[in-house]
């Protein structure tokens, strides 16, 4: 299962909303911000259904500045 990582600065409410929005994308399995790494969004996804670039675009379209980070 591939992982995409993105750095994002957002409030707790915005992080929760973003996790919910990412769950609505076909192919996303588990998006989550970790405790102690509130700036890092990790997304487990099905590579047959979506790509990291598509996930990044969805985050940016939601109004957040983000960039992909290597894992």
C-alpha positions as CSV (number, residue, x, y, z in Angstrom):
1,X,0.0,0.0,0.0
2,X,1.7,3.2,-1.1
3,X,1.9,6.3,1.2
4,X,1.9,9.9,0.2
5,X,3.2,12.4,2.7
6,X,2.5,16.2,2.7
7,X,3.5,19.0,4.9
8,X,0.6,21.3,5.8
9,X,0.0,24.0,8.4
10,X,-3.6,24.0,9.6
11,X,-5.6,24.3,12.8
12,X,-7.0,21.2,14.5
13,X,-10.4,21.8,13.0
14,X,-9.0,22.3,9.5
15,X,-6.9,19.1,9.9
16,X,-10.0,17.1,10.8
17,X,-12.0,18.6,7.9
18,X,-9.2,17.8,5.5
19,X,-8.9,14.2,6.7
20,X,-12.7,13.8,6.1
21,X,-12.4,15.4,2.6
22,X,-9.6,13.1,1.7
23,X,-11.6,10.0,2.7
24,X,-14.1,11.0,0.0
25,X,-11.5,10.5,-2.8
26,X,-11.7,7.2,-4.6
27,X,-8.6,5.2,-3.8
28,X,-7.8,6.9,-0.5
29,X,-7.6,4.2,2.2
30,X,-6.5,6.1,5.3
31,X,-5.5,9.8,5.6
32,X,-4.3,11.0,8.9
33,X,-2.3,13.6,10.8
34,X,-0.2,12.0,13.5
35,X,0.1,13.1,17.1
36,X,3.3,15.0,17.5
37,X,3.5,15.6,13.7
38,X,0.5,17.8,13.2
39,X,2.1,19.3,10.2
40,X,2.5,16.0,8.3
41,X,-0.5,14.4,6.6
42,X,0.1,10.7,5.6
43,X,-2.3,9.2,3.2
44,X,-2.4,5.4,2.4
45,X,-3.9,5.0,-1.0
46,X,-4.6,2.5,-3.8
47,X,-2.2,3.4,-6.6
48,X,-4.5,1.8,-9.2
49,X,-7.1,4.5,-8.4
50,X,-5.2,7.7,-7.6
51,X,-1.8,9.2,-7.6
52,X,0.1,11.4,-5.2
53,X,-0.1,14.4,-7.5
54,X,-3.9,14.0,-7.5
55,X,-4.0,13.9,-3.7
56,X,-1.8,17.0,-3.5
57,X,-4.1,18.8,-6.0
58,X,-7.1,18.0,-3.9
59,X,-5.4,19.4,-0.7
60,X,-4.5,22.6,-2.6
61,X,-8.0,22.9,-4.0
62,X,-9.4,22.8,-0.4
63,X,-7.4,26.0,0.2
64,X,-4.3,24.6,1.9
65,X,-0.7,25.2,0.9
66,X,1.0,21.8,0.8
67,X,3.9,20.0,-0.7
68,X,4.7,16.3,-1.2
69,X,7.5,15.0,0.9
70,X,9.6,11.8,0.3
71,X,9.0,8.8,2.5
